[in-house]
């Protein structure tokens, strides 16, 4: 490739070998470290998924127990970090900004001597940061993380202050597994770029949180939930879809840059959400299913030459709403899962590192004369 062959957004450019995940947009398949996402999301604990990504194999029973214990020991934050989160909550700083501040401080109050320890600390502490921030925002005192709970159950506990039911923990765990990794998306590539300078994993996760915050990356589930709640209230999905499309707006939760068929993660989360709402005896899922069917029919009429299918954000909104995770925390909940992928990519990058350093094609001015400051006109 010559330097002037520019690929805006690096689209379609292969920049690394990875054993972590493979996205096939035409077939609608996502493989995570050798397992179809459908298998991994349903069967694995989040600790098992982390071990798999970090070590390229599933853990034995003893290794699983040891990782669970190790992560549980890395969940706490000290008074200085709590104070940052309290101030952020008091000033209504958005959740992703508070998360970025909290993660940046995660190398305090913890042993993070090597990259493995940094990866474990980043994953373990994220729920504590999010839960502490949210409880301050709600005017409640934070609760200390519980070492007797698995990662997903504890993530719900630090948010609500109550022990979650099994189906709630499993619902969140399935979600975390489903979104743990997805190729070289913007936040993952950010994390790899940061560690490629031989920086540390906490810095990489801090940068990745910043990248995920942008609405082009992690922001769709909130608006999807608004649509679903409106339709649940009116009982008129067709009216809502027609109105949205007639206004020239896009229907949130449908369409994808890579997938041309139904996003496989939507299927996994749909099944998980169905089981979850059945257990909770809540009829919200019927609204969701009807809305999806009606929306797909009307989108096919609206854009007959384009396969617009359900994407992961549609069922992310469904399942997170079922778990009573507040809308303001949707992107932060995504980060709690994706941090597994970020850290695994960091370790993979560091194991065979090459500084990430692309080139830009200069199109600026040439041969400018230097004019002394007091003689410049500003043109
Ligand atoms: N509703 C209505 N029309 C749509 C939708 C939609 N959800 N998605 C695409 N289209 C239409 C576009 O208006 C466009 O029409 P045009 O050719 O007349 O201008 C055509 O389909 C192609 O649109 P593109 O933006 O080129 O399609 P692309 O595949 O690149 O877009 C995207 C992908 C950005 C996700 C888009 O489908 C969208 O905006 N969806 C809604 C937002 C959403 O759900 N985002 C989450 C994506 S999943 C994720 O990020 C993990």
Boltz pocket constraint, residues with backbone or C-beta under 6 A from the ligand:
constraints:
  - pocket:
      binder: B
      contacts: [[A, 216], [A, 217], [A, 220], [A, 249], [A, 250], [A, 251], [A, 252], [A, 253], [A, 254], [A, 255], [A, 256], [A, 257], [A, 258], [A, 303], [A, 306], [A, 308], [A, 311], [A, 312], [A, 313]]
      max_distance: 6.0
